[in-house]
Amino acid sequence: MNHGLSPAVAKILKQLHYPLDVMLLCVRWYVAYPLSLRHLEQMMDERGIVVDHSTIHRWAIKLLPVLEKAFRRCKRAVGKSWRMDETYIRIRGEWQSLPGSR
């Protein structure tokens, strides 16, 4: 069940005994959207997947630190040089440059 995952992630997933796609979907929705654990429990139940809200919470506690660490390794560095073009807005039908944008 490795799926090309790091050994740390594979070890945690092996301990959790649930389909990977269900766990990752629940954790992703929990982090990405303002949903409660009980809402996620109901959403999974509507899809025919019976899982308790406390189980989803345990998945989040176990998976999020490991996933965050794995994603940080893959994250590209941000450049040191930033440039910004002039910003124009329309005022009374005329295009004008914003102060401080030159």
CNS distance restraints for C-alpha pairs under 8 A (distance, minus, plus):
assign (resid   1 and name CA) (resid  10 and name CA) 7.59 0.50 0.50
assign (resid   2 and name CA) (resid  10 and name CA) 5.79 0.50 0.50
assign (resid   5 and name CA) (resid   9 and name CA) 6.19 0.50 0.50
assign (resid   5 and name CA) (resid  10 and name CA) 5.97 0.50 0.50
assign (resid   6 and name CA) (resid  10 and name CA) 6.17 0.50 0.50
assign (resid   6 and name CA) (resid  70 and name CA) 7.76 0.50 0.50
assign (resid   7 and name CA) (resid  11 and name CA) 5.99 0.50 0.50
assign (resid   8 and name CA) (resid  12 and name CA) 6.42 0.50 0.50
assign (resid   8 and name CA) (resid  66 and name CA) 7.11 0.50 0.50
assign (resid   9 and name CA) (resid  13 and name CA) 6.15 0.50 0.50
assign (resid   9 and name CA) (resid  63 and name CA) 7.54 0.50 0.50
assign (resid   9 and name CA) (resid  66 and name CA) 6.29 0.50 0.50
assign (resid   9 and name CA) (resid  67 and name CA) 7.34 0.50 0.50
assign (resid  10 and name CA) (resid  14 and name CA) 6.09 0.50 0.50
assign (resid  11 and name CA) (resid  15 and name CA) 6.50 0.50 0.50
assign (resid  12 and name CA) (resid  16 and name CA) 6.48 0.50 0.50
assign (resid  12 and name CA) (resid  62 and name CA) 7.16 0.50 0.50
assign (resid  12 and name CA) (resid  63 and name CA) 7.36 0.50 0.50
assign (resid  13 and name CA) (resid  17 and name CA) 6.96 0.50 0.50
assign (resid  13 and name CA) (resid  18 and name CA) 7.87 0.50 0.50
assign (resid  13 and name CA) (resid  20 and name CA) 7.26 0.50 0.50
assign (resid  16 and name CA) (resid  59 and name CA) 7.64 0.50 0.50
assign (resid  18 and name CA) (resid  22 and name CA) 7.40 0.50 0.50
assign (resid  18 and name CA) (resid  23 and name CA) 6.94 0.50 0.50
assign (resid  19 and name CA) (resid  23 and name CA) 6.49 0.50 0.50
assign (resid  20 and name CA) (resid  24 and name CA) 6.11 0.50 0.50
assign (resid  21 and name CA) (resid  25 and name CA) 5.94 0.50 0.50
assign (resid  22 and name CA) (resid  26 and name CA) 6.18 0.50 0.50
assign (resid  23 and name CA) (resid  27 and name CA) 6.19 0.50 0.50
assign (resid  23 and name CA) (resid  56 and name CA) 7.48 0.50 0.50
assign (resid  23 and name CA) (resid  59 and name CA) 6.77 0.50 0.50
assign (resid  24 and name CA) (resid  28 and name CA) 5.85 0.50 0.50
assign (resid  25 and name CA) (resid  29 and name CA) 6.11 0.50 0.50
assign (resid  26 and name CA) (resid  30 and name CA) 6.06 0.50 0.50
assign (resid  26 and name CA) (resid  40 and name CA) 6.80 0.50 0.50
assign (resid  26 and name CA) (resid  56 and name CA) 6.75 0.50 0.50
assign (resid  27 and name CA) (resid  31 and name CA) 6.22 0.50 0.50
assign (resid  27 and name CA) (resid  56 and name CA) 7.13 0.50 0.50
assign (resid  27 and name CA) (resid  59 and name CA) 6.94 0.50 0.50
assign (resid  27 and name CA) (resid  60 and name CA) 5.55 0.50 0.50
assign (resid  27 and name CA) (resid  63 and name CA) 7.93 0.50 0.50
assign (resid  27 and name CA) (resid  64 and name CA) 7.79 0.50 0.50
assign (resid  28 and name CA) (resid  32 and name CA) 5.85 0.50 0.50
assign (resid  29 and name CA) (resid  33 and name CA) 5.58 0.50 0.50
assign (resid  29 and name CA) (resid  35 and name CA) 7.35 0.50 0.50
assign (resid  29 and name CA) (resid  40 and name CA) 7.87 0.50 0.50
assign (resid  30 and name CA) (resid  34 and name CA) 7.03 0.50 0.50
assign (resid  30 and name CA) (resid  35 and name CA) 5.89 0.50 0.50
assign (resid  30 and name CA) (resid  36 and name CA) 7.17 0.50 0.50
assign (resid  30 and name CA) (resid  37 and name CA) 7.22 0.50 0.50
assign (resid  30 and name CA) (resid  40 and name CA) 7.46 0.50 0.50
assign (resid  35 and name CA) (resid  39 and name CA) 6.02 0.50 0.50
assign (resid  35 and name CA) (resid  40 and name CA) 6.75 0.50 0.50
assign (resid  36 and name CA) (resid  40 and name CA) 6.44 0.50 0.50
assign (resid  37 and name CA) (resid  41 and name CA) 6.22 0.50 0.50
assign (resid  37 and name CA) (resid  53 and name CA) 5.07 0.50 0.50
assign (resid  37 and name CA) (resid  54 and name CA) 7.52 0.50 0.50
assign (resid  37 and name CA) (resid  56 and name CA) 6.82 0.50 0.50
assign (resid  37 and name CA) (resid  57 and name CA) 6.92 0.50 0.50
assign (resid  38 and name CA) (resid  42 and name CA) 6.29 0.50 0.50
assign (resid  38 and name CA) (resid  53 and name CA) 5.37 0.50 0.50
assign (resid  39 and name CA) (resid  43 and name CA) 6.15 0.50 0.50
assign (resid  40 and name CA) (resid  44 and name CA) 6.11 0.50 0.50
assign (resid  40 and name CA) (resid  53 and name CA) 7.10 0.50 0.50
assign (resid  41 and name CA) (resid  45 and name CA) 6.19 0.50 0.50
assign (resid  41 and name CA) (resid  50 and name CA) 7.60 0.50 0.50
assign (resid  41 and name CA) (resid  51 and name CA) 6.10 0.50 0.50
assign (resid  41 and name CA) (resid  52 and name CA) 5.90 0.50 0.50
assign (resid  41 and name CA) (resid  53 and name CA) 5.29 0.50 0.50
assign (resid  41 and name CA) (resid  56 and name CA) 7.81 0.50 0.50
assign (resid  42 and name CA) (resid  46 and name CA) 6.24 0.50 0.50
assign (resid  43 and name CA) (resid  47 and name CA) 6.62 0.50 0.50
assign (resid  44 and name CA) (resid  48 and name CA) 6.45 0.50 0.50
assign (resid  44 and name CA) (resid  49 and name CA) 5.09 0.50 0.50
assign (resid  44 and name CA) (resid  50 and name CA) 6.54 0.50 0.50
assign (resid  44 and name CA) (resid  51 and name CA) 7.02 0.50 0.50
assign (resid  45 and name CA) (resid  49 and name CA) 5.03 0.50 0.50
assign (resid  45 and name CA) (resid  50 and name CA) 5.31 0.50 0.50
assign (resid  45 and name CA) (resid  51 and name CA) 7.30 0.50 0.50
assign (resid  51 and name CA) (resid  55 and name CA) 6.69 0.50 0.50
assign (resid  51 and name CA) (resid  56 and name CA) 7.36 0.50 0.50
assign (resid  52 and name CA) (resid  56 and name CA) 6.65 0.50 0.50
assign (resid  53 and name CA) (resid  57 and name CA) 6.30 0.50 0.50
assign (resid  54 and name CA) (resid  58 and name CA) 6.27 0.50 0.50
assign (resid  55 and name CA) (resid  59 and name CA) 6.28 0.50 0.50
assign (resid  56 and name CA) (resid  60 and name CA) 6.29 0.50 0.50
assign (resid  57 and name CA) (resid  61 and name CA) 6.24 0.50 0.50
assign (resid  58 and name CA) (resid  62 and name CA) 6.13 0.50 0.50
assign (resid  59 and name CA) (resid  63 and name CA) 5.71 0.50 0.50
assign (resid  59 and name CA) (resid  64 and name CA) 7.98 0.50 0.50
assign (resid  60 and name CA) (resid  64 and name CA) 5.48 0.50 0.50
assign (resid  61 and name CA) (resid  65 and name CA) 7.32 0.50 0.50
assign (resid  62 and name CA) (resid  66 and name CA) 7.28 0.50 0.50
assign (resid  63 and name CA) (resid  67 and name CA) 5.94 0.50 0.50
assign (resid  64 and name CA) (resid  68 and name CA) 5.86 0.50 0.50
assign (resid  65 and name CA) (resid  69 and name CA) 6.22 0.50 0.50
assign (resid  66 and name CA) (resid  70 and name CA) 6.27 0.50 0.50
assign (resid  67 and name CA) (resid  71 and name CA) 6.03 0.50 0.50
assign (resid  68 and name CA) (resid  72 and name CA) 6.10 0.50 0.50
assign (resid  69 and name CA) (resid  73 and name CA) 6.59 0.50 0.50
assign (resid  70 and name CA) (resid  74 and name CA) 6.82 0.50 0.50
assign (resid  71 and name CA) (resid  75 and name CA) 6.14 0.50 0.50
assign (resid  84 and name CA) (resid 101 and name CA) 7.94 0.50 0.50
assign (resid  85 and name CA) (resid 101 and name CA) 7.36 0.50 0.50
assign (resid  85 and name CA) (resid 102 and name CA) 7.74 0.50 0.50
assign (resid  86 and name CA) (resid  97 and name CA) 6.86 0.50 0.50
assign (resid  86 and name CA) (resid  98 and name CA) 7.61 0.50 0.50
assign (resid  86 and name CA) (resid 101 and name CA) 4.99 0.50 0.50
assign (resid  86 and name CA) (resid 102 and name CA) 5.56 0.50 0.50
assign (resid  87 and name CA) (resid  97 and name CA) 5.81 0.50 0.50
assign (resid  87 and name CA) (resid  98 and name CA) 5.81 0.50 0.50
assign (resid  87 and name CA) (resid 101 and name CA) 5.94 0.50 0.50
assign (resid  88 and name CA) (resid  95 and name CA) 6.21 0.50 0.50
assign (resid  88 and name CA) (resid  96 and name CA) 5.36 0.50 0.50
assign (resid  88 and name CA) (resid  97 and name CA) 4.42 0.50 0.50
assign (resid  88 and name CA) (resid  98 and name CA) 5.89 0.50 0.50
assign (resid  89 and name CA) (resid  95 and name CA) 5.55 0.50 0.50
assign (resid  89 and name CA) (resid  96 and name CA) 5.59 0.50 0.50
assign (resid  89 and name CA) (resid  97 and name CA) 6.52 0.50 0.50
assign (resid  89 and name CA) (resid  98 and name CA) 7.01 0.50 0.50
assign (resid  90 and name CA) (resid  94 and name CA) 5.22 0.50 0.50
assign (resid  90 and name CA) (resid  95 and name CA) 4.36 0.50 0.50
assign (resid  90 and name CA) (resid  96 and name CA) 6.15 0.50 0.50
assign (resid  91 and name CA) (resid  95 and name CA) 6.29 0.50 0.50
assign (resid  91 and name CA) (resid  96 and name CA) 6.79 0.50 0.50
assign (resid  97 and name CA) (resid 101 and name CA) 7.04 0.50 0.50
assign (resid  97 and name CA) (resid 102 and name CA) 7.95 0.50 0.50
